[in-house]
Amino acid sequence: MTYVLKIAIHATPGAKRTEAAGAHGDALRVRLGAPPVDGKANAALIDWAAVAFGVPRKQVELLHGAAGRQKVLGIHLNSAADLATAREQVARWMANES
């Protein structure tokens, strides 16, 4: 059984580096170190999420928002414990903590 964490993202492309940057309303703000050209920003977002959540890139999918700043990511996790840990990390990022 896999568990899916859906995360609302507000993407800001063209930043110096890719990183979580607190909350934007109910979404997690992520600065992307790639331009919004030819899918580069979306690829950077997926790469960042895979590393941040410790999953293979194929376990991260862009569910909504391929052409805009408002996006929804789906992170496929292997256990309820992984899901709980991921939720806690998102909450820390939303509170602008490491």
Biopython code that builds the backbone (N, CA, C, O; Angstrom):
import numpy as np
from Bio.PDB.StructureBuilder import StructureBuilder

atoms = [
    (1, "MET", "N", (0.847, -1.180, 0.000)),
    (1, "MET", "CA", (0.000, 0.000, 0.000)),
    (1, "MET", "C", (0.891, 1.241, 0.000)),
    (1, "MET", "O", (1.870, 1.315, 0.742)),
    (2, "THR", "N", (0.545, 2.192, -0.825)),
    (2, "THR", "CA", (1.278, 3.456, -0.827)),
    (2, "THR", "C", (0.377, 4.551, -0.256)),
    (2, "THR", "O", (-0.850, 4.461, -0.298)),
    (3, "TYR", "N", (1.011, 5.561, 0.263)),
    (3, "TYR", "CA", (0.333, 6.713, 0.842)),
    (3, "TYR", "C", (0.727, 7.919, 0.011)),
    (3, "TYR", "O", (1.882, 8.052, -0.394)),
    (4, "VAL", "N", (-0.233, 8.798, -0.244)),
    (4, "VAL", "CA", (0.051, 9.977, -1.061)),
    (4, "VAL", "C", (-0.182, 11.238, -0.242)),
    (4, "VAL", "O", (-1.263, 11.456, 0.305)),
    (5, "LEU", "N", (0.849, 12.055, -0.172)),
    (5, "LEU", "CA", (0.753, 13.365, 0.454)),
    (5, "LEU", "C", (0.560, 14.378, -0.666)),
    (5, "LEU", "O", (1.406, 14.499, -1.551)),
    (6, "LYS", "N", (-0.551, 15.105, -0.627)),
    (6, "LYS", "CA", (-0.794, 16.161, -1.605)),
    (6, "LYS", "C", (-0.420, 17.492, -0.964)),
    (6, "LYS", "O", (-0.853, 17.815, 0.142)),
    (7, "ILE", "N", (0.393, 18.250, -1.686)),
    (7, "ILE", "CA", (0.886, 19.527, -1.164)),
    (7, "ILE", "C", (0.549, 20.637, -2.144)),
    (7, "ILE", "O", (0.907, 20.571, -3.319)),
    (8, "ALA", "N", (-0.146, 21.664, -1.650)),
    (8, "ALA", "CA", (-0.387, 22.863, -2.450)),
    (8, "ALA", "C", (0.907, 23.681, -2.445)),
    (8, "ALA", "O", (1.488, 23.943, -1.392)),
    (9, "ILE", "N", (1.339, 24.073, -3.622)),
    (9, "ILE", "CA", (2.601, 24.791, -3.796)),
    (9, "ILE", "C", (2.337, 26.134, -4.470)),
    (9, "ILE", "O", (1.544, 26.225, -5.407)),
    (10, "HIS", "N", (3.006, 27.164, -3.985)),
    (10, "HIS", "CA", (3.074, 28.440, -4.705)),
    (10, "HIS", "C", (4.527, 28.543, -5.178)),
    (10, "HIS", "O", (5.428, 28.776, -4.372)),
    (11, "ALA", "N", (4.749, 28.373, -6.460)),
    (11, "ALA", "CA", (6.102, 28.344, -7.023)),
    (11, "ALA", "C", (6.555, 29.742, -7.424)),
    (11, "ALA", "O", (5.795, 30.524, -7.994)),
    (12, "THR", "N", (7.821, 30.036, -7.109)),
    (12, "THR", "CA", (8.435, 31.286, -7.517)),
    (12, "THR", "C", (9.690, 30.952, -8.312)),
    (12, "THR", "O", (10.758, 30.759, -7.730)),
    (13, "PRO", "N", (9.574, 30.881, -9.639)),
    (13, "PRO", "CA", (10.732, 30.523, -10.469)),
    (13, "PRO", "C", (11.730, 31.663, -10.584)),
    (13, "PRO", "O", (11.413, 32.821, -10.310)),
    (14, "GLY", "N", (12.943, 31.313, -10.996)),
    (14, "GLY", "CA", (13.977, 32.307, -11.237)),
    (14, "GLY", "C", (14.719, 32.758, -9.995)),
    (14, "GLY", "O", (15.392, 33.788, -10.027)),
    (15, "ALA", "N", (14.616, 32.020, -8.904)),
    (15, "ALA", "CA", (15.325, 32.378, -7.663)),
    (15, "ALA", "C", (16.784, 31.941, -7.760)),
    (15, "ALA", "O", (17.170, 31.240, -8.695)),
    (16, "LYS", "N", (17.588, 32.361, -6.789)),
    (16, "LYS", "CA", (18.999, 31.971, -6.778)),
    (16, "LYS", "C", (19.162, 30.480, -6.546)),
    (16, "LYS", "O", (20.045, 29.850, -7.128)),
    (17, "ARG", "N", (18.303, 29.908, -5.689)),
    (17, "ARG", "CA", (18.379, 28.473, -5.424)),
    (17, "ARG", "C", (16.976, 27.941, -5.158)),
    (17, "ARG", "O", (16.049, 28.707, -4.899)),
    (18, "THR", "N", (16.834, 26.631, -5.225)),
    (18, "THR", "CA", (15.549, 25.999, -4.981)),
    (18, "THR", "C", (15.441, 25.654, -3.502)),
    (18, "THR", "O", (16.291, 24.959, -2.947)),
    (19, "GLU", "N", (14.363, 26.161, -2.864)),
    (19, "GLU", "CA", (14.192, 25.952, -1.429)),
    (19, "GLU", "C", (12.764, 26.262, -1.002)),
    (19, "GLU", "O", (12.060, 27.031, -1.656)),
    (20, "ALA", "N", (12.348, 25.653, 0.101)),
    (20, "ALA", "CA", (11.074, 26.003, 0.723)),
    (20, "ALA", "C", (11.232, 27.377, 1.353)),
    (20, "ALA", "O", (12.284, 27.700, 1.906)),
    (21, "ALA", "N", (10.177, 28.186, 1.268)),
    (21, "ALA", "CA", (10.294, 29.569, 1.737)),
    (21, "ALA", "C", (9.067, 30.024, 2.520)),
    (21, "ALA", "O", (8.614, 31.159, 2.365)),
    (22, "GLY", "N", (8.527, 29.140, 3.359)),
    (22, "GLY", "CA", (7.402, 29.525, 4.193)),
    (22, "GLY", "C", (6.062, 29.327, 3.514)),
    (22, "GLY", "O", (5.939, 28.565, 2.555)),
    (23, "ALA", "N", (5.070, 30.015, 4.021)),
    (23, "ALA", "CA", (3.707, 29.857, 3.530)),
    (23, "ALA", "C", (3.324, 30.992, 2.589)),
    (23, "ALA", "O", (3.833, 32.109, 2.685)),
    (24, "HIS", "N", (2.422, 30.673, 1.685)),
    (24, "HIS", "CA", (1.773, 31.665, 0.822)),
    (24, "HIS", "C", (0.289, 31.312, 0.891)),
    (24, "HIS", "O", (-0.195, 30.487, 0.116)),
    (25, "GLY", "N", (-0.425, 31.938, 1.816)),
    (25, "GLY", "CA", (-1.804, 31.521, 2.079)),
    (25, "GLY", "C", (-1.781, 30.112, 2.659)),
    (25, "GLY", "O", (-1.101, 29.850, 3.651)),
    (26, "ASP", "N", (-2.531, 29.209, 2.032)),
    (26, "ASP", "CA", (-2.568, 27.812, 2.477)),
    (26, "ASP", "C", (-1.569, 26.940, 1.737)),
    (26, "ASP", "O", (-1.563, 25.723, 1.920)),
    (27, "ALA", "N", (-0.729, 27.535, 0.911)),
    (27, "ALA", "CA", (0.231, 26.777, 0.104)),
    (27, "ALA", "C", (1.642, 26.946, 0.656)),
    (27, "ALA", "O", (1.956, 27.927, 1.330)),
    (28, "LEU", "N", (2.474, 25.966, 0.352)),
    (28, "LEU", "CA", (3.892, 26.043, 0.669)),
    (28, "LEU", "C", (4.577, 26.816, -0.450)),
    (28, "LEU", "O", (4.486, 26.439, -1.618)),
    (29, "ARG", "N", (5.261, 27.896, -0.091)),
    (29, "ARG", "CA", (5.999, 28.673, -1.085)),
    (29, "ARG", "C", (7.340, 27.972, -1.332)),
    (29, "ARG", "O", (8.079, 27.674, -0.393)),
    (30, "VAL", "N", (7.639, 27.715, -2.603)),
    (30, "VAL", "CA", (8.920, 27.119, -2.967)),
    (30, "VAL", "C", (9.569, 28.010, -4.011)),
    (30, "VAL", "O", (9.008, 28.246, -5.082)),
    (31, "ARG", "N", (10.752, 28.501, -3.688)),
    (31, "ARG", "CA", (11.546, 29.270, -4.651)),
    (31, "ARG", "C", (12.276, 28.272, -5.540)),
    (31, "ARG", "O", (12.862, 27.305, -5.054)),
    (32, "LEU", "N", (12.235, 28.513, -6.834)),
    (32, "LEU", "CA", (12.835, 27.589, -7.790)),
    (32, "LEU", "C", (14.008, 28.243, -8.505)),
    (32, "LEU", "O", (13.880, 29.335, -9.058)),
    (33, "GLY", "N", (15.131, 27.580, -8.490)),
    (33, "GLY", "CA", (16.334, 28.095, -9.130)),
    (33, "GLY", "C", (16.384, 27.786, -10.608)),
    (33, "GLY", "O", (17.459, 27.550, -11.160)),
    (34, "ALA", "N", (15.245, 27.784, -11.248)),
    (34, "ALA", "CA", (15.149, 27.526, -12.687)),
    (34, "ALA", "C", (14.110, 28.478, -13.271)),
    (34, "ALA", "O", (13.168, 28.872, -12.584)),
    (35, "PRO", "N", (14.282, 28.845, -14.531)),
    (35, "PRO", "CA", (13.310, 29.738, -15.165)),
    (35, "PRO", "C", (12.040, 28.977, -15.562)),
    (35, "PRO", "O", (12.075, 27.759, -15.736)),
    (36, "PRO", "N", (10.922, 29.695, -15.703)),
    (36, "PRO", "CA", (9.672, 29.046, -16.111)),
    (36, "PRO", "C", (9.609, 28.849, -17.628)),
    (36, "PRO", "O", (8.681, 29.316, -18.288)),
    (37, "VAL", "N", (10.605, 28.153, -18.164)),
    (37, "VAL", "CA", (10.713, 27.960, -19.608)),
    (37, "VAL", "C", (10.879, 26.471, -19.905)),
    (37, "VAL", "O", (11.701, 25.797, -19.284)),
    (38, "ASP", "N", (10.107, 25.970, -20.841)),
    (38, "ASP", "CA", (10.235, 24.582, -21.299)),
    (38, "ASP", "C", (10.167, 23.559, -20.170)),
    (38, "ASP", "O", (10.842, 22.532, -20.230)),
    (39, "GLY", "N", (9.366, 23.822, -19.147)),
    (39, "GLY", "CA", (9.198, 22.871, -18.057)),
    (39, "GLY", "C", (10.348, 22.794, -17.074)),
    (39, "GLY", "O", (10.365, 21.919, -16.208)),
    (40, "LYS", "N", (11.319, 23.705, -17.195)),
    (40, "LYS", "CA", (12.491, 23.652, -16.305)),
    (40, "LYS", "C", (12.118, 23.911, -14.854)),
    (40, "LYS", "O", (12.660, 23.261, -13.961)),
    (41, "ALA", "N", (11.212, 24.838, -14.596)),
    (41, "ALA", "CA", (10.812, 25.123, -13.215)),
    (41, "ALA", "C", (10.063, 23.929, -12.631)),
    (41, "ALA", "O", (10.286, 23.578, -11.472)),
    (42, "ASN", "N", (9.193, 23.306, -13.394)),
    (42, "ASN", "CA", (8.477, 22.120, -12.902)),
    (42, "ASN", "C", (9.451, 20.988, -12.609)),
    (42, "ASN", "O", (9.310, 20.300, -11.598)),
    (43, "ALA", "N", (10.429, 20.788, -13.469)),
    (43, "ALA", "CA", (11.436, 19.745, -13.242)),
    (43, "ALA", "C", (12.238, 20.037, -11.980)),
    (43, "ALA", "O", (12.547, 19.124, -11.215)),
    (44, "ALA", "N", (12.576, 21.307, -11.758)),
    (44, "ALA", "CA", (13.314, 21.692, -10.554)),
    (44, "ALA", "C", (12.475, 21.434, -9.303)),
    (44, "ALA", "O", (13.002, 20.993, -8.282)),
    (45, "LEU", "N", (11.180, 21.705, -9.379)),
    (45, "LEU", "CA", (10.282, 21.462, -8.254)),
    (45, "LEU", "C", (10.211, 19.968, -7.929)),
    (45, "LEU", "O", (10.281, 19.579, -6.763)),
    (46, "ILE", "N", (10.073, 19.147, -8.946)),
    (46, "ILE", "CA", (10.001, 17.699, -8.739)),
    (46, "ILE", "C", (11.316, 17.170, -8.185)),
    (46, "ILE", "O", (11.319, 16.339, -7.277)),
    (47, "ASP", "N", (12.429, 17.643, -8.724)),
    (47, "ASP", "CA", (13.745, 17.230, -8.206)),
    (47, "ASP", "C", (13.900, 17.622, -6.742)),
    (47, "ASP", "O", (14.360, 16.818, -5.931)),
    (48, "TRP", "N", (13.520, 18.850, -6.399)),
    (48, "TRP", "CA", (13.623, 19.319, -5.018)),
    (48, "TRP", "C", (12.773, 18.446, -4.099)),
    (48, "TRP", "O", (13.237, 18.020, -3.042)),
    (49, "ALA", "N", (11.528, 18.180, -4.498)),
    (49, "ALA", "CA", (10.629, 17.394, -3.653)),
    (49, "ALA", "C", (11.166, 15.980, -3.440)),
    (49, "ALA", "O", (11.076, 15.445, -2.335)),
    (50, "ALA", "N", (11.716, 15.377, -4.477)),
    (50, "ALA", "CA", (12.268, 14.021, -4.343)),
    (50, "ALA", "C", (13.384, 13.996, -3.303)),
    (50, "ALA", "O", (13.427, 13.104, -2.456)),
    (51, "VAL", "N", (14.275, 14.962, -3.366)),
    (51, "VAL", "CA", (15.376, 15.030, -2.400)),
    (51, "VAL", "C", (14.841, 15.371, -1.005)),
    (51, "VAL", "O", (15.230, 14.746, -0.018)),
    (52, "ALA", "N", (13.959, 16.353, -0.928)),
    (52, "ALA", "CA", (13.439, 16.818, 0.365)),
    (52, "ALA", "C", (12.691, 15.726, 1.117)),
    (52, "ALA", "O", (12.754, 15.661, 2.345)),
    (53, "PHE", "N", (11.986, 14.871, 0.387)),
    (53, "PHE", "CA", (11.204, 13.818, 1.031)),
    (53, "PHE", "C", (11.889, 12.452, 0.979)),
    (53, "PHE", "O", (11.347, 11.462, 1.469)),
    (54, "GLY", "N", (13.076, 12.402, 0.386)),
    (54, "GLY", "CA", (13.842, 11.170, 0.374)),
    (54, "GLY", "C", (13.198, 10.046, -0.417)),
    (54, "GLY", "O", (13.255, 8.881, -0.024)),
    (55, "VAL", "N", (12.582, 10.409, -1.541)),
    (55, "VAL", "CA", (11.947, 9.408, -2.402)),
    (55, "VAL", "C", (12.523, 9.511, -3.809)),
    (55, "VAL", "O", (13.060, 10.554, -4.182)),
    (56, "PRO", "N", (12.416, 8.440, -4.592)),
    (56, "PRO", "CA", (12.836, 8.533, -5.990)),
    (56, "PRO", "C", (11.973, 9.556, -6.743)),
    (56, "PRO", "O", (10.814, 9.780, -6.394)),
    (57, "ARG", "N", (12.540, 10.155, -7.751)),
    (57, "ARG", "CA", (11.845, 11.159, -8.554)),
    (57, "ARG", "C", (10.519, 10.627, -9.113)),
    (57, "ARG", "O", (9.552, 11.376, -9.253)),
    (58, "LYS", "N", (10.487, 9.328, -9.429)),
    (58, "LYS", "CA", (9.265, 8.743, -10.003)),
    (58, "LYS", "C", (8.117, 8.680, -9.000)),
    (58, "LYS", "O", (6.978, 8.422, -9.388)),
    (59, "GLN", "N", (8.399, 8.914, -7.707)),
    (59, "GLN", "CA", (7.361, 8.918, -6.686)),
    (59, "GLN", "C", (6.813, 10.323, -6.410)),
    (59, "GLN", "O", (6.028, 10.521, -5.482)),
    (60, "VAL", "N", (7.234, 11.285, -7.220)),
    (60, "VAL", "CA", (6.732, 12.656, -7.110)),
    (60, "VAL", "C", (6.027, 12.984, -8.416)),
    (60, "VAL", "O", (6.581, 12.797, -9.500)),
    (61, "GLU", "N", (4.799, 13.476, -8.300)),
    (61, "GLU", "CA", (4.084, 13.849, -9.520)),
    (61, "GLU", "C", (3.433, 15.214, -9.375)),
    (61, "GLU", "O", (2.978, 15.603, -8.299)),
    (62, "LEU", "N", (3.404, 15.916, -10.478)),
    (62, "LEU", "CA", (2.730, 17.204, -10.534)),
    (62, "LEU", "C", (1.274, 16.918, -10.898)),
    (62, "LEU", "O", (0.972, 16.556, -12.035)),
    (63, "LEU", "N", (0.378, 17.082, -9.927)),
    (63, "LEU", "CA", (-1.025, 16.741, -10.122)),
    (63, "LEU", "C", (-1.796, 17.849, -10.827)),
    (63, "LEU", "O", (-2.668, 17.578, -11.652)),
    (64, "HIS", "N", (-1.475, 19.094, -10.500)),
    (64, "HIS", "CA", (-2.165, 20.254, -11.076)),
    (64, "HIS", "C", (-1.194, 21.416, -11.193)),
    (64, "HIS", "O", (-0.250, 21.533, -10.411)),
    (65, "GLY", "N", (-1.436, 22.280, -12.183)),
    (65, "GLY", "CA", (-0.712, 23.542, -12.250)),
    (65, "GLY", "C", (0.556, 23.549, -13.069)),
    (65, "GLY", "O", (1.482, 24.295, -12.750)),
    (66, "ALA", "N", (0.631, 22.751, -14.104)),
    (66, "ALA", "CA", (1.850, 22.691, -14.908)),
    (66, "ALA", "C", (2.214, 24.045, -15.516)),
    (66, "ALA", "O", (3.392, 24.312, -15.752)),
    (67, "ALA", "N", (1.232, 24.899, -15.774)),
    (67, "ALA", "CA", (1.510, 26.159, -16.465)),
    (67, "ALA", "C", (1.381, 27.392, -15.572)),
    (67, "ALA", "O", (1.460, 28.515, -16.069)),
    (68, "GLY", "N", (1.185, 27.211, -14.280)),
    (68, "GLY", "CA", (1.015, 28.374, -13.413)),
    (68, "GLY", "C", (1.854, 28.276, -12.156)),
    (68, "GLY", "O", (2.596, 27.314, -11.956)),
    (69, "ARG", "N", (1.726, 29.280, -11.320)),
    (69, "ARG", "CA", (2.476, 29.284, -10.053)),
    (69, "ARG", "C", (1.811, 28.425, -8.989)),
    (69, "ARG", "O", (2.485, 27.881, -8.114)),
    (70, "GLN", "N", (0.490, 28.301, -9.062)),
    (70, "GLN", "CA", (-0.247, 27.483, -8.093)),
    (70, "GLN", "C", (-0.230, 26.034, -8.577)),
    (70, "GLN", "O", (-0.753, 25.726, -9.648)),
    (71, "LYS", "N", (0.366, 25.158, -7.793)),
    (71, "LYS", "CA", (0.548, 23.767, -8.194)),
    (71, "LYS", "C", (0.117, 22.849, -7.064)),
    (71, "LYS", "O", (-0.022, 23.281, -5.920)),
    (72, "VAL", "N", (-0.091, 21.589, -7.389)),
    (72, "VAL", "CA", (-0.324, 20.555, -6.391)),
    (72, "VAL", "C", (0.609, 19.400, -6.718)),
    (72, "VAL", "O", (0.582, 18.852, -7.820)),
    (73, "LEU", "N", (1.439, 19.040, -5.739)),
    (73, "LEU", "CA", (2.333, 17.896, -5.880)),
    (73, "LEU", "C", (1.739, 16.708, -5.150)),
    (73, "LEU", "O", (1.086, 16.861, -4.117)),
    (74, "GLY", "N", (1.969, 15.526, -5.692)),
    (74, "GLY", "CA", (1.637, 14.285, -5.011)),
    (74, "GLY", "C", (2.939, 13.561, -4.705)),
    (74, "GLY", "O", (3.719, 13.270, -5.612)),
    (75, "ILE", "N", (3.175, 13.271, -3.435)),
    (75, "ILE", "CA", (4.377, 12.563, -3.009)),
    (75, "ILE", "C", (3.931, 11.176, -2.560)),
    (75, "ILE", "O", (3.170, 11.050, -1.601)),
    (76, "HIS", "N", (4.397, 10.136, -3.246)),
    (76, "HIS", "CA", (4.030, 8.759, -2.924)),
    (76, "HIS", "C", (5.011, 8.210, -1.892)),
    (76, "HIS", "O", (6.217, 8.141, -2.131)),
    (77, "LEU", "N", (4.468, 7.825, -0.745)),
    (77, "LEU", "CA", (5.286, 7.353, 0.383)),
    (77, "LEU", "C", (4.921, 5.897, 0.692)),
    (77, "LEU", "O", (3.843, 5.420, 0.336)),
    (78, "ASN", "N", (5.840, 5.211, 1.358)),
    (78, "ASN", "CA", (5.689, 3.774, 1.549)),
    (78, "ASN", "C", (4.979, 3.356, 2.831)),
    (78, "ASN", "O", (4.536, 2.213, 2.940)),
    (79, "SER", "N", (4.863, 4.255, 3.802)),
    (79, "SER", "CA", (4.249, 3.857, 5.072)),
    (79, "SER", "C", (3.530, 5.036, 5.710)),
    (79, "SER", "O", (3.745, 6.194, 5.352)),
    (80, "ALA", "N", (2.677, 4.708, 6.657)),
    (80, "ALA", "CA", (1.977, 5.748, 7.418)),
    (80, "ALA", "C", (2.971, 6.587, 8.212)),
    (80, "ALA", "O", (2.769, 7.788, 8.391)),
    (81, "ALA", "N", (4.044, 5.957, 8.688)),
    (81, "ALA", "CA", (5.070, 6.690, 9.431)),
    (81, "ALA", "C", (5.773, 7.704, 8.528)),
    (81, "ALA", "O", (6.031, 8.833, 8.944)),
    (82, "ASP", "N", (6.085, 7.300, 7.285)),
    (82, "ASP", "CA", (6.698, 8.227, 6.327)),
    (82, "ASP", "C", (5.757, 9.392, 6.033)),
    (82, "ASP", "O", (6.194, 10.536, 5.911)),
    (83, "LEU", "N", (4.459, 9.093, 5.918)),
    (83, "LEU", "CA", (3.466, 10.132, 5.658)),
    (83, "LEU", "C", (3.420, 11.126, 6.819)),
    (83, "LEU", "O", (3.390, 12.337, 6.601)),
    (84, "ALA", "N", (3.415, 10.618, 8.045)),
    (84, "ALA", "CA", (3.381, 11.499, 9.217)),
    (84, "ALA", "C", (4.624, 12.372, 9.277)),
    (84, "ALA", "O", (4.533, 13.564, 9.569)),
    (85, "THR", "N", (5.782, 11.790, 9.003)),
    (85, "THR", "CA", (7.041, 12.549, 9.006)),
    (85, "THR", "C", (7.015, 13.640, 7.933)),
    (85, "THR", "O", (7.444, 14.768, 8.179)),
    (86, "ALA", "N", (6.511, 13.303, 6.748)),
    (86, "ALA", "CA", (6.437, 14.275, 5.654)),
    (86, "ALA", "C", (5.491, 15.417, 6.005)),
    (86, "ALA", "O", (5.790, 16.577, 5.723)),
    (87, "ARG", "N", (4.361, 15.101, 6.613)),
    (87, "ARG", "CA", (3.415, 16.152, 7.026)),
    (87, "ARG", "C", (4.057, 17.097, 8.041)),
    (87, "ARG", "O", (3.872, 18.312, 7.975)),
    (88, "GLU", "N", (4.809, 16.528, 8.977)),
    (88, "GLU", "CA", (5.487, 17.351, 9.971)),
    (88, "GLU", "C", (6.508, 18.275, 9.312)),
    (88, "GLU", "O", (6.644, 19.435, 9.703)),
    (89, "GLN", "N", (7.225, 17.762, 8.315)),
    (89, "GLN", "CA", (8.212, 18.589, 7.615)),
    (89, "GLN", "C", (7.535, 19.735, 6.872)),
    (89, "GLN", "O", (8.017, 20.867, 6.907)),
    (90, "VAL", "N", (6.433, 19.452, 6.207)),
    (90, "VAL", "CA", (5.705, 20.507, 5.500)),
    (90, "VAL", "C", (5.242, 21.568, 6.495)),
    (90, "VAL", "O", (5.323, 22.762, 6.207)),
    (91, "ALA", "N", (4.760, 21.148, 7.653)),
    (91, "ALA", "CA", (4.314, 22.110, 8.678)),
    (91, "ALA", "C", (5.478, 22.989, 9.131)),
    (91, "ALA", "O", (5.303, 24.190, 9.337)),
    (92, "ARG", "N", (6.665, 22.400, 9.287)),
    (92, "ARG", "CA", (7.843, 23.205, 9.678)),
    (92, "ARG", "C", (8.192, 24.211, 8.585)),
    (92, "ARG", "O", (8.477, 25.373, 8.876)),
    (93, "TRP", "N", (8.168, 23.767, 7.327)),
    (93, "TRP", "CA", (8.452, 24.695, 6.233)),
    (93, "TRP", "C", (7.419, 25.817, 6.188)),
    (93, "TRP", "O", (7.769, 26.976, 5.968)),
    (94, "MET", "N", (6.142, 25.473, 6.395)),
    (94, "MET", "CA", (5.081, 26.485, 6.355)),
    (94, "MET", "C", (5.281, 27.509, 7.466)),
    (94, "MET", "O", (4.950, 28.683, 7.305)),
    (95, "ALA", "N", (5.823, 27.058, 8.591)),
    (95, "ALA", "CA", (6.110, 27.964, 9.709)),
    (95, "ALA", "C", (7.456, 28.657, 9.516)),
    (95, "ALA", "O", (7.906, 29.420, 10.370)),
    (96, "ASN", "N", (8.094, 28.372, 8.368)),
    (96, "ASN", "CA", (9.399, 28.933, 7.995)),
    (96, "ASN", "C", (10.508, 28.487, 8.941)),
    (96, "ASN", "O", (11.392, 29.264, 9.302)),
    (97, "GLU", "N", (10.440, 27.215, 9.333)),
    (97, "GLU", "CA", (11.494, 26.596, 10.127)),
    (97, "GLU", "C", (12.200, 25.580, 9.242)),
    (97, "GLU", "O", (11.653, 25.186, 8.212)),
    (98, "SER", "N", (13.381, 25.154, 9.609)),
    (98, "SER", "CA", (14.117, 24.186, 8.795)),
    (98, "SER", "C", (13.520, 22.850, 8.882)),
    (98, "SER", "O", (14.014, 21.911, 8.257)),
]
sb = StructureBuilder()
sb.init_structure("model")
sb.init_model(0)
sb.init_chain("A")
sb.init_seg("    ")
for serial, (resi, resn, name, xyz) in enumerate(atoms, 1):
    if name == "N":
        sb.init_residue(resn, " ", resi, " ")
    sb.init_atom(name, np.array(xyz, "f"), 0.0, 1.0, " ", f" {name:<3s}", serial, name[0])
structure = sb.get_structure()
